Amino acid sequence: MTSWSTLLTTLFRSEQRKVEALARRKCTDPEQAADVMQDAFMRLSRLAEPDAVNNPGRLLFTTALAFCPR
């Protein structure tokens, strides 16, 4: 079984640019995109029960959207 930190590292490497691109499209301030991407990954890394996450990628994108001001 893959550890949560290994999974997050892999997810970061494969999805970092996509999450940042999503943030650039959805946030009102395009310069916030990198911060939004980092905040989303940090939020995932601090989950109390990571084993309860069925789809970390989906949660990552949902979390990133939550950080974009509307």
C-alpha positions as CSV (number, residue, x, y, z in Angstrom):
1,M,0.0,0.0,0.0
2,T,1.3,3.5,-0.9
3,S,1.8,5.9,1.9
4,W,-0.2,9.2,2.0
5,S,3.0,11.3,1.6
6,T,4.1,9.3,-1.4
7,L,0.7,9.6,-2.9
8,L,0.7,13.4,-2.3
9,T,4.2,13.7,-3.9
10,T,3.0,11.8,-7.0
11,L,-0.2,13.9,-7.1
12,F,1.8,17.1,-6.8
13,R,4.1,16.2,-9.6
14,S,1.4,15.1,-12.0
15,E,-1.3,17.7,-11.2
16,Q,0.5,20.9,-10.1
17,R,0.2,22.7,-13.4
18,K,-3.4,21.6,-13.9
19,V,-4.4,22.9,-10.5
20,E,-2.6,26.2,-11.0
21,A,-4.3,26.6,-14.4
22,L,-7.7,25.9,-12.9
23,A,-7.0,28.5,-10.2
24,R,-5.9,31.1,-12.9
25,R,-9.2,30.5,-14.7
26,K,-11.4,30.6,-11.6
27,C,-9.9,33.1,-9.3
28,T,-10.6,36.8,-9.6
29,D,-6.9,37.6,-9.1
30,P,-4.7,35.6,-11.5
31,E,-1.7,36.2,-9.4
32,Q,-3.3,34.2,-6.6
33,A,-3.1,31.0,-8.7
34,A,0.2,29.7,-7.3
35,D,-0.9,30.4,-3.7
36,V,-4.2,28.7,-4.3
37,M,-2.4,25.6,-5.7
38,Q,-0.1,25.5,-2.7
39,D,-2.9,26.0,-0.2
40,A,-4.9,23.1,-1.7
41,F,-1.9,20.8,-1.5
42,M,-1.2,21.9,2.1
43,R,-4.8,21.3,3.1
44,L,-4.6,17.8,1.7
45,S,-1.3,17.1,3.4
46,R,-2.9,17.9,6.8
47,L,-6.0,15.6,6.6
48,A,-6.6,13.8,9.8
49,E,-7.9,10.7,8.1
50,P,-6.3,10.4,4.6
51,D,-7.3,6.8,4.3
52,A,-10.9,8.0,4.1
53,V,-10.2,9.8,0.8
54,N,-11.4,7.8,-2.2
55,N,-10.3,10.2,-4.9
56,P,-7.4,12.5,-3.8
57,G,-7.2,14.1,-7.2
58,R,-10.8,15.2,-7.2
59,L,-10.5,16.4,-3.6
60,L,-7.4,18.4,-4.6
61,F,-9.3,20.2,-7.4
62,T,-12.4,20.8,-5.2
63,T,-10.1,22.2,-2.5
64,A,-8.4,24.5,-4.9
65,L,-11.7,25.9,-6.1
66,A,-12.7,26.6,-2.5
67,F,-9.7,28.9,-2.1
68,C,-10.7,31.0,-5.1
69,P,-12.5,34.2,-4.0
70,R,-15.8,34.8,-5.7
